[in-house]
Amino acid sequence: MTGNKVRRLVVAGFAVLVVGLAGGPFQGKLSTVQRNGDTAFLPASAASTQVAVAAKAFGQSDLPGSVVFYRPGGLRSNDIDQLTGIAERLKSLPGVAGAQVSGPQLSPDRELAVISVPLQTVPNGTAADDRALVNNEKRVVATAKSLAPRGVIVHGAGVAGQLTAVVDAFSGLESTLLFVAVGVVILILLAVYRSPVLWIFPLLSALLALGAAALVAYPLARHGVLTLNGQSQGILSVLVIGAGTDYALLLISRYREELHRYPDRGEALWAAWRGAVRPIVASAATVICGLLCLLLGELNSDRSLGPVCAIGIAATAVVMLTVLPLFLLLGRWIFWPRVPRADQPADVSGRAMDAVSPLWTRLSDRILRANRPLWIGSTVVLAGLAVGIVTLDASGIPAGDAFTRTPDAVVGQRLVDTHFPAGNNAPVLVVADVGQAPQVIEILRRTPGVAPATACIAVDYGKLAAAAAGSPPSASRSAGCPPPQYQVSPVNDRILMTASLTVPYDSTAAFDTIRSIRQALARVPAAHARVGGQTAITLDTLDAAAHDRNLVIPVVLVVITVILGLVLRALPAALLLLATVVLSFAATLGVCALVFRNIFHFPATDPSFPLYAFIFLVALGVDYNIFLLTRVREEILRLDLRGGIARGLAATGGVITSAGIVLAATFAVLGVVPLVALVQVGFAVAFGVLLDTMVVRAVLVPALLSDVGPRAWWPTRV
């Protein structure tokens, strides 16, 4: 009977193996379907997204960009002449919105000149992807450098330069992350297994899971079903490698244990598979459900990360439960030099004594003897660490501080901010009904933070009345509109207006100005005005991130509580476990706030950071409690409550600790990414997993449950 079940498992394993191998090539293709632009993160309902769409109807969907020319001490007269020629040359480059190229514009101290070079986002009627835009921007900067006067320093700047820096940060990232993560996992598995062979099989299975996930994610991203960006792809890689290794550690540990009981490898594998399938499936289901809760969010980056990583976890669980057993059936020799034999003495539970760590046996005994002081003490320590959370600043990272290195575009933008009035490089865009344009313009001019002379419209005031009466005006520039401003005609009785800010476009003051403009325009409902531009995009992203955080976190808590209750069949235990994980999460955020500010010197955290940290820490933290408590429940059926907790902790302590170290190490690999947002997520998950593994799961949970006693397992009788 067991033989038939093992044969079916082998057949399923071969089928999944083929799928994983087929998906390998798609892993390298995922970067070709990434969308990393700011508007790709926002929903269609966002005001700034609506303005971006409307701008296309006006033929103004260009991506703002500029080239900076800097000579310390001041540009010379012949420099200016050459820059004028360079501007003409840049107009003819592929992908450049030639009609909108303008400049050079000199700074008041004459040390800096800027040529505005917008890029076409819809060249030849086809939307350009991020990579095409980046290639065009690099061509612009390279051309400018080759033509620049000797001694003049050239940099890119503006939104196009920022996009280039972000895309370059993700360029080749998947291979770098994979290489570093695999190297880290190999070292840890060699230390855990102390075998020159065994580490190959869980790692190979994890890579197959990554291929299977890519096989599903690639067509979905290509056809626009989900939005894939560099962040979600990077997290997918480390999550699959880390979670896959965790599942493999659990199954292999149980298999080694059963090999001490069964002379036949097939019987041992089936016993191990039955013992591991429930916690692995429960763990995967918990993480998947938690990730899919991100679909409730507004940000496309949140709605993307959830399904992408859920696909990865599902593929990982399937591969580890089907393909990994194929490798384990190769023979006991894969455990060499510590080959398990079926002749080891057993303890009172019938388990082989060699399969239980003496160290964890002693630790479990001490934890249970001092359960109350230990759980109270560890709770106080975690609560103390959580105090730092009040200083966590999730207001968003300024564009110039978003990188751990200093890209060319950041250097250029800092020069612009230093030598020119703030806000010139990212104008505010307003779309409104043409008949209400004079009122809208006056609102813009009166709003603090807006440069009054720049609030303009591309048609004469005298012609607005005619437009409102039904006579379409011809395009002309109104007085007081400095170049570069768009010259457009009304489209469907709507008009596009622009204005510059007096503060940096990515500052808190700029966000306050956008809010003031929107509040004032809301008092003119007949205008149907919408405010967009780069500052509005960033503000809408911050607001959407706050909405997602406030909505998704409570839903995830409810979902995970229900799953834990079903898995453990004990509501009090589920609530206690969830409380410990939430406490661990709060302590992690408290530590992050202190470390980010005082050690890494980050100005703030990404607005999505608290939500991402919560999703991964709570879902993955619950995993380890599931691994522990399912084994404890199993052992309670053989022993009493105290003995079951002691035996469960002793049997799983080593493997769960190893799994936590692996997962922490793989997420720490995100530190190689030159983006502050991913470095923050990597540090938080790595530290939080270690805290959960070493303190919460190893001490707090067993001590608390043993002190509460049988009441924790209600309604099950223990």
C-alpha positions in Angstrom: 0.0 0.0 0.0 2.8 2.4 1.0 4.6 1.4 -2.2 1.7 2.6 -4.4 1.5 5.9 -2.6 5.2 6.5 -3.1 5.0 5.6 -6.8 2.2 8.2 -7.2 4.4 10.7 -5.4 7.3 9.9 -7.8 5.1 10.4 -10.9 3.8 13.8 -9.6 7.4 14.7 -8.8 8.6 14.0 -12.4 5.7 16.0 -13.8 6.5 19.0 -11.6 10.2 18.6 -12.4 9.4 19.1 -16.1 7.4 22.2 -15.4 10.2 23.7 -13.3 12.8 23.0 -16.0 10.5 24.5 -18.7 10.1 27.7 -16.6 13.9 28.2 -16.2 14.2 30.4 -19.4 11.3 32.6 -18.3 13.2 33.6 -15.2 15.6 35.6 -17.4 12.7 37.1 -19.3 10.9 38.6 -16.3 13.0 41.8 -16.4 11.7 42.5 -19.9 8.1 42.9 -18.6 8.9 45.1 -15.6 7.2 48.5 -15.2 9.2 50.8 -12.9 7.7 54.3 -13.7 5.9 56.2 -11.0 2.6 56.2 -12.8 2.8 52.4 -13.0 2.3 52.2 -9.3 -0.9 54.2 -9.1 -4.4 53.1 -9.9 -6.4 54.6 -12.8 -8.7 56.4 -10.2 -5.8 58.6 -8.9 -6.1 62.2 -9.9 -2.5 62.3 -11.1 -3.0 59.2 -13.3 -6.1 60.9 -14.8 -4.0 64.0 -15.7 -1.3 61.8 -17.2 -3.9 60.1 -19.4 -5.5 63.4 -20.3 -2.1 64.9 -21.2 -1.8 62.3 -24.0 -4.9 63.8 -25.6 -3.1 67.1 -25.6 -0.1 65.5 -27.2 1.8 66.3 -23.9 2.6 62.8 -22.6 6.3 63.5 -22.8 8.6 62.5 -19.9 10.3 65.6 -18.4 14.1 65.4 -18.6 17.0 67.7 -18.8 20.8 67.8 -19.3 22.9 69.8 -16.9 26.2 71.6 -18.0 28.4 72.8 -15.1 31.6 74.7 -15.1 32.9 75.8 -11.6 33.7 79.5 -11.8 31.2 80.2 -14.5 30.4 79.2 -18.1 32.1 81.2 -20.8 30.5 83.0 -23.8 31.7 80.4 -26.3 30.3 77.7 -23.9 26.9 79.2 -24.3 27.2 79.3 -28.1 28.2 75.6 -28.2 25.3 74.7 -25.8 22.9 76.3 -28.2 24.2 74.1 -31.0 24.0 71.1 -28.7 20.3 71.8 -28.0 19.6 71.8 -31.8 21.5 68.5 -32.1 19.5 66.9 -29.2 16.2 67.7 -30.9 17.0 65.2 -33.7 17.8 62.2 -31.5 15.4 59.2 -31.6 12.8 59.2 -28.8 13.2 62.9 -28.0 10.2 65.2 -28.1 12.1 67.6 -30.4 9.5 70.4 -30.4 9.7 70.6 -26.6 13.5 70.8 -26.4 14.5 74.3 -25.0 17.4 76.1 -23.6 20.1 76.5 -22.6 18.7 78.2 -19.5 21.5 79.9 -17.4 21.5 80.0 -13.6 21.9 83.4 -12.0 25.5 82.7 -11.1 26.2 81.5 -14.7 27.9 78.3 -13.4 25.1 76.1 -14.6 23.1 75.7 -17.8 20.2 73.4 -18.3 18.7 72.1 -21.6 15.2 70.7 -21.2 15.0 67.5 -23.2 11.6 65.7 -22.7 11.4 62.1 -24.0 8.5 60.8 -26.1 6.5 58.2 -24.1 4.3 57.4 -27.1 6.7 57.5 -30.1 5.1 56.5 -33.4 1.8 55.8 -31.7 3.3 52.9 -29.6 3.9 53.4 -25.9 7.6 53.1 -25.0 8.5 50.8 -22.2 10.9 51.7 -19.4 13.9 50.2 -21.0 13.3 52.2 -24.3 13.0 55.4 -22.3 16.2 54.7 -20.4 18.1 53.9 -23.6 16.9 57.2 -25.1 17.9 59.2 -22.0 21.3 57.6 -22.0 21.7 58.5 -25.6 20.8 62.1 -24.9 23.3 62.4 -22.0 26.1 60.5 -24.0 25.5 62.9 -27.0 25.7 65.9 -24.7 28.9 64.7 -23.1 30.5 64.1 -26.5 29.7 67.6 -27.7 30.2 69.6 -24.5 33.0 72.2 -24.4 36.2 71.0 -22.8 36.1 71.4 -19.0 32.3 71.5 -18.8 30.8 68.7 -16.6 27.6 67.1 -17.9 24.9 65.2 -16.0 21.4 64.0 -16.7 18.6 65.3 -14.4 14.8 65.5 -14.1 12.3 62.7 -14.0 13.8 60.9 -17.0 17.2 60.8 -15.2 15.4 59.5 -12.1 13.8 56.7 -14.1 17.1 55.8 -15.6 18.7 55.6 -12.1 15.9 53.3 -10.9 15.9 51.0 -13.9 19.7 50.8 -13.8 19.5 49.8 -10.1 17.3 46.9 -11.1 19.4 46.0 -14.2 20.9 42.6 -13.8 19.6 42.5 -10.2 17.8 39.2 -10.6 21.0 37.4 -11.4 23.0 39.2 -8.7 20.4 38.5 -6.1 20.1 34.9 -7.1 23.9 34.3 -7.2 24.4 35.9 -3.7 21.3 34.2 -2.2 22.4 30.8 -3.5 25.9 31.3 -2.2 24.6 32.2 1.3 22.2 29.2 1.3 25.0 26.8 0.3 27.2 27.9 3.2 24.4 27.6 5.7 23.3 24.2 4.4 26.8 22.9 4.5 27.0 24.0 8.2 23.6 22.5 9.0 23.9 19.1 7.2 27.7 18.7 7.5 27.3 16.8 4.2 29.1 17.5 0.9 26.1 16.2 -1.0 22.8 16.8 0.8 22.7 20.6 0.3 22.4 20.2 -3.5 18.9 18.8 -3.4 17.0 21.5 -1.5 18.8 24.2 -3.4 18.1 22.6 -6.7 14.4 22.1 -5.8 14.2 25.8 -4.8 15.6 26.9 -8.2 13.1 24.6 -9.9 10.3 26.4 -7.9 11.7 29.7 -9.1 11.4 28.5 -12.7 7.9 27.2 -12.1 6.9 30.6 -10.6 8.4 32.5 -13.6 6.5 30.3 -16.0 3.2 31.5 -14.5 4.2 35.1 -13.7 5.8 36.0 -17.1 2.7 35.7 -19.3 0.5 37.4 -16.6 2.9 40.4 -16.6 3.3 40.4 -20.3 -0.4 40.7 -20.9 -1.0 43.2 -18.2 -2.9 41.0 -15.8 -0.4 42.0 -13.1 2.2 44.7 -12.8 5.7 43.4 -12.3 8.4 45.8 -11.2 12.0 45.3 -10.1 11.0 45.4 -6.4 8.5 42.5 -6.7 10.9 40.4 -8.8 13.7 40.9 -6.4 11.6 39.9 -3.4 10.2 36.9 -5.3 13.7 35.5 -5.8 14.8 35.7 -2.2 11.4 34.6 -0.9 11.3 31.5 -3.0 14.9 30.5 -2.2 14.4 31.2 1.6 10.9 29.6 2.0 11.9 26.7 -0.3 15.0 26.0 1.9 12.8 26.2 5.0 10.3 23.7 3.7 13.2 21.4 2.6 14.8 21.6 6.0 11.5 20.5 7.6 10.9 17.6 5.2 14.5 16.4 5.3 14.7 16.6 9.1 11.6 14.5 9.4 12.9 12.0 6.7 16.2 11.6 8.7 14.1 10.9 11.8 12.0 8.3 10.0 15.0 6.6 8.5 15.9 5.7 12.1 12.6 3.8 12.4 12.1 2.2 9.0 14.6 0.0 7.2 12.8 0.7 3.9 13.5 4.1 2.4 10.0 4.3 0.7 8.2 3.7 4.0 10.4 6.2 5.8 9.8 8.8 3.0 6.1 8.3 3.1 6.0 8.6 6.9 8.1 11.8 6.7 5.9 13.2 3.9 2.7 12.6 5.9 4.3 14.3 8.9 5.6 17.3 6.9 2.8 17.9 4.5 0.4 19.4 7.0 2.7 22.1 8.4 4.1 22.9 4.9 0.7 23.3 3.3 -0.6 25.2 6.3 2.4 27.5 6.2 2.1 28.1 2.5 -1.6 28.7 2.8 -1.0 31.3 5.5 1.6 33.2 3.5 -0.4 33.0 0.3 -3.6 34.3 2.0 -1.7 37.1 3.7 0.0 38.1 0.4 -3.3 38.0 -1.6 -4.8 40.4 0.9 -2.6 43.0 -0.9 -5.0 42.8 -3.7 -7.3 45.0 -1.6 -4.8 47.8 -1.9 -4.9 50.8 -4.3 -1.2 50.8 -5.2 -0.4 48.7 -8.3 2.9 47.9 -6.6 1.0 46.3 -3.7 -1.5 44.6 -5.9 1.4 43.2 -7.9 3.6 42.1 -5.0 0.9 40.0 -3.5 0.0 37.8 -6.5 3.7 37.5 -7.7 5.0 36.3 -4.3 1.9 34.1 -3.8 2.6 32.4 -7.0 6.2 31.9 -5.8 5.1 30.4 -2.5 2.6 28.1 -4.1 5.2 26.8 -6.6 7.7 26.3 -3.8 5.3 24.2 -1.7 4.4 22.0 -4.7 8.0 21.5 -5.7 9.2 20.7 -2.2 6.4 18.2 -1.7 6.9 16.4 -5.1 10.3 17.0 -6.6 12.4 16.9 -3.4 11.2 13.4 -2.5 12.6 12.2 -5.8 16.1 13.2 -4.7 15.6 11.8 -1.2 14.8 8.4 -2.7 18.3 8.2 -4.1 19.6 6.4 -1.0 20.8 6.9 2.6 24.2 7.8 1.2 23.1 11.4 0.5 23.4 12.0 4.3 27.0 11.0 4.3 29.0 11.1 6.5 26.1 11.1 9.1 24.1 8.3 7.5 20.9 7.4 9.6 20.4 3.8 10.4 17.3 1.9 11.5 19.0 0.5 14.6 18.9 3.5 17.0 17.4 3.2 20.5 14.0 4.8 20.9 12.7 7.0 23.7 9.4 6.7 25.5 7.5 8.3 22.6 8.8 5.6 20.2 11.0 8.1 18.4 14.6 7.5 17.7 16.8 9.2 20.3 19.4 10.0 17.7 16.9 12.2 15.8 16.4 14.6 18.7 19.1 17.2 19.6 20.4 16.8 23.1 20.9 20.6 23.3 17.3 21.3 22.5 16.2 18.6 24.8 18.0 20.3 27.7 16.8 23.8 26.6 13.1 22.6 26.4 13.3 21.2 29.8 14.7 24.4 31.3 12.2 26.5 29.5 9.2 24.5 30.8 10.5 24.6 34.3 10.8 28.4 34.4 7.9 29.0 32.0 6.2 32.0 33.7 9.3 34.1 34.4 10.6 33.4 30.8 7.4 34.4 28.9 6.9 37.5 31.1 10.5 38.5 30.7 10.6 38.0 27.0 7.3 39.9 26.6 8.8 42.9 28.5 11.9 42.9 26.4 9.9 42.8 23.1 7.6 45.6 24.4 10.6 47.7 25.3 12.0 47.3 21.8 8.7 48.2 20.3 8.8 51.6 21.9 11.0 52.9 19.1 8.2 52.5 16.7 6.8 55.9 17.7 9.9 57.5 15.9 9.4 55.6 12.6 8.9 58.1 9.8 7.1 56.6 6.8 6.5 59.8 5.0 8.5 58.7 2.0 12.1 59.0 0.8 13.0 62.1 -1.2 14.0 61.2 -4.7 17.6 62.3 -4.2 18.0 60.0 -1.1 16.3 56.9 -2.6 19.7 55.3 -3.6 22.5 53.9 -1.5 24.9 55.1 -4.1 24.8 58.5 -5.9 23.6 58.0 -9.6 24.5 60.6 -12.2 20.9 61.9 -12.3 21.0 62.6 -8.6 24.2 64.6 -8.9 22.7 66.6 -11.8 19.5 67.2 -9.9 21.3 68.4 -6.9 23.2 70.9 -9.1 19.9 72.1 -10.5 18.4 72.5 -7.0 21.4 74.4 -5.8 21.7 76.9 -8.8 18.0 77.4 -9.8 14.8 78.2 -7.9 13.2 75.1 -6.5 10.3 73.5 -8.4 11.3 74.4 -12.0 12.1 70.9 -13.0 8.8 69.3 -12.3 5.8 71.6 -13.1 2.3 71.1 -11.8 -0.2 70.0 -14.4 -3.9 71.0 -14.2 -6.6 69.8 -16.5 -9.9 71.7 -16.3 -13.0 72.7 -18.3 -12.0 75.6 -20.6 -14.8 77.8 -19.5 -13.5 77.8 -16.0 -9.9 78.3 -16.9 -9.6 82.0 -15.7 -10.8 80.9 -12.2 -8.4 78.0 -12.1 -5.5 80.2 -13.1 -6.3 82.7 -10.4 -6.5 79.9 -7.8 -3.0 78.7 -8.9 -1.6 82.2 -8.8 -3.0 82.8 -5.2 -1.9 79.4 -3.8 1.2 79.7 -1.5 4.0 77.6 -2.9 3.2 78.3 -6.6 5.3 80.7 -8.6 2.6 83.2 -9.7 4.3 84.1 -13.0 4.4 80.5 -14.1 0.7 79.7 -13.7 -0.4 80.0 -17.3 -2.5 78.6 -20.0 -1.6 78.2 -23.7 -4.5 80.3 -25.0 -5.2 84.0 -24.7 -7.6 85.1 -21.9 -9.6 87.0 -24.4 -10.3 83.8 -26.4 -11.5 81.8 -23.3 -14.9 83.4 -23.4 -15.3 82.5 -27.1 -14.2 79.0 -26.2 -16.8 78.8 -23.5 -19.4 80.0 -26.0 -18.5 77.3 -28.4 -15.9 79.0 -30.7 -12.6 77.0 -30.4 -9.7 79.4 -30.0 -6.4 79.1 -31.8 -3.3 78.2 -29.9 -1.1 81.1 -28.7 1.0 81.8 -25.6 -0.5 84.0 -22.9 1.5 86.8 -21.4 3.7 86.0 -18.4 4.3 82.3 -19.4 8.0 81.8 -19.5 9.5 79.1 -21.7 9.2 76.1 -21.8 5.4 75.9 -21.6 3.2 73.8 -23.8 1.1 75.5 -26.5 -2.1 73.5 -26.9 -5.6 74.0 -28.0 -8.7 72.8 -26.0 -9.6 69.2 -26.4 -13.2 68.2 -25.8 -13.7 71.6 -24.0 -10.8 70.8 -21.6 -7.6 72.7 -21.3 -4.1 71.9 -19.9 -2.4 74.4 -17.6 1.0 74.3 -16.0 2.6 76.0 -13.0 6.0 75.8 -11.2 6.5 75.4 -7.5 8.7 77.6 -5.3 9.9 74.5 -3.3 11.6 71.3 -4.3 9.1 69.1 -6.1 9.6 66.0 -3.7 9.5 67.9 -0.4 6.8 68.0 2.2 6.1 71.6 1.4 5.4 70.6 -2.2 2.9 68.0 -1.1 1.2 70.6 1.1 1.0 72.9 -1.9 -0.7 70.2 -4.1 -3.2 69.6 -1.3 -4.0 73.3 -1.1 -4.5 73.5 -4.8 -6.8 70.5 -4.8 -8.8 71.9 -1.9 -9.2 75.3 -3.6 -10.2 73.8 -6.9 -12.8 71.6 -5.2 -14.7 74.8 -4.5 -15.1 75.3 -8.2 -16.9 72.0 -9.1 -17.9 73.3 -12.5 -14.2 73.2 -13.5 -13.9 69.4 -13.0 -10.2 70.1 -12.4 -7.6 67.5 -11.8 -4.1 68.1 -10.6 -1.2 66.1 -11.7 2.6 66.2 -12.4 5.5 64.5 -10.6 4.7 66.1 -7.2 1.1 65.0 -7.4 2.1 61.5 -8.5 4.4 61.2 -5.4 1.7 62.6 -3.1 -1.0 60.2 -4.5 1.5 57.3 -4.0 1.9 58.3 -0.3 -1.8 58.6 0.2 -2.5 55.2 -1.5 0.2 53.6 0.6 -1.4 54.9 3.8 -4.8 53.6 2.6 -3.4 50.2 1.8 -1.6 49.9 5.2 -4.7 50.8 7.2 -6.9 48.4 5.2 -4.7 45.4 4.6 -3.1 44.9 8.0 -6.4 44.3 9.9 -7.7 42.0 7.2 -4.4 40.0 7.3 -4.7 39.6 11.1 -8.2 38.2 10.7 -7.3 35.9 7.9 -4.3 34.5 9.7 -6.2 34.0 12.9 -8.8 31.9 11.1 -6.2 29.8 9.4 -4.3 29.2 12.6 -7.5 28.3 14.4 -8.3 25.7 11.6 -4.8 24.3 11.6 -4.5 24.0 15.3 -8.2 23.4 16.0 -7.7 25.6 19.1 -8.9 29.2 19.1 -7.0 30.4 22.3 -3.7 29.0 21.0 -4.3 30.7 17.6 -4.9 34.1 19.3 -1.9 33.7 21.6 0.4 32.8 18.7 -0.9 35.8 16.6 -0.3 38.1 19.6 3.3 36.9 19.9 4.0 37.4 16.2 2.5 40.9 16.3 4.6 41.8 19.3 7.6 40.6 17.5 6.7 42.7 14.5 6.3 45.8 16.6 9.7 45.2 18.3 11.3 44.8 14.8 9.8 48.1 13.6 11.0 49.8 16.8 14.6 48.5 16.2 14.4 49.5 12.5 13.4 53.1 13.5 16.5 53.4 15.6 18.9 51.7 13.2 17.7 53.5 10.1 18.0 56.9 11.7 21.2 56.5 13.8 23.2 53.9 11.9 22.2 53.9 8.3 21.2 57.6 8.4 18.1 57.2 6.2 16.0 60.3 6.1 12.7 58.3 6.3 11.3 55.0 5.2 9.4 54.1 2.0 5.6 54.6 2.5 5.0 50.9 1.8 7.7 49.7 4.2 5.4 49.1 7.3 3.0 47.1 5.2 5.6 45.0 3.5 7.4 44.4 6.8 4.1 43.4 8.4 3.1 41.0 5.5 6.4 39.1 5.5 7.1 39.1 9.2 3.7 38.1 10.4 3.1 35.5 7.6 6.6 34.0 7.9 6.7 34.3 11.6 3.4 32.3 11.9 5.1 29.7 9.7 7.6 28.8 12.4 4.8 28.6 15.0 2.9 26.3 12.7 6.0 24.1 12.3 6.4 23.9 16.1 2.7 23.6 17.2 1.7 21.0 14.6 4.6 18.8 15.9 3.6 19.6 19.5 0.0 18.6 18.9 1.3 15.3 17.3 3.4 14.5 20.3 0.7 15.4 22.8 -1.3 12.4 21.4 1.6 10.1 22.5 2.6 11.9 25.7 1.0 14.4 28.1 0.7 18.1 27.5 4.0 19.0 29.1 5.8 16.1 27.5 4.4 16.9 24.1 5.6 20.5 24.3 9.0 19.5 25.4 9.3 16.8 22.7 8.0 19.0 20.0 10.4 21.8 20.9 13.3 19.4 21.1 12.5 17.8 17.7 11.9 21.0 15.8 14.2 23.4 17.6 17.3 22.8 15.5 15.5 22.7 12.1 13.4 25.8 12.8 16.4 27.7 14.0 18.3 26.7 10.8 15.3 27.6 8.7 15.1 31.1 10.4 18.8 31.7 9.7 18.4 30.7 6.1 15.4 33.0 5.6 17.1 35.9 7.4 20.2 35.5 5.3 18.3 35.4 2.0 16.4 38.5 2.8 19.6 40.2 4.0 20.8 39.7 0.4 18.5 42.6 -0.5 21.2 44.8 1.0 23.1 44.5 -2.3 20.4 46.4 -4.1 21.3 50.1 -4.4 17.8 51.2 -3.4 17.0 52.3 0.1 13.5 50.9 0.0 14.7 47.3 -0.6 17.5 47.6 1.9 15.0 48.6 4.5 12.7 45.6 3.7 15.7 43.3 3.7 17.0 44.4 7.1 13.5 44.4 8.7 12.7 40.9 7.6 16.2 39.5 8.4 16.2 41.0 11.9 12.5 40.2 12.5 12.9 36.5 11.5 15.9 36.1 13.7 14.1 37.7 16.6 11.1 35.5 16.0 13.2 32.4 15.7 15.5 32.9 18.6 13.1 34.5 21.1 9.5 34.2 20.2 9.3 30.7 18.9 12.2 29.2 21.0 11.2 30.8 24.4 8.1 32.9 24.5 5.6 30.5 22.7 6.5 27.2 24.5 6.8 28.9 27.9 3.4 30.7 27.4 1.5 27.7 26.2 2.9 25.4 28.9 1.9 28.0 31.6 -1.6 28.5 30.1 -2.0 24.7 30.0 -4.9 22.7 28.4 -7.1 25.9 28.2 -5.0 27.0 25.2 -6.2 24.1 23.2 -10.0 24.7 23.6 -12.3 23.3 22.3 -10.0 20.3 21.8 -9.5 18.2 24.9 -5.8 17.7 25.7 
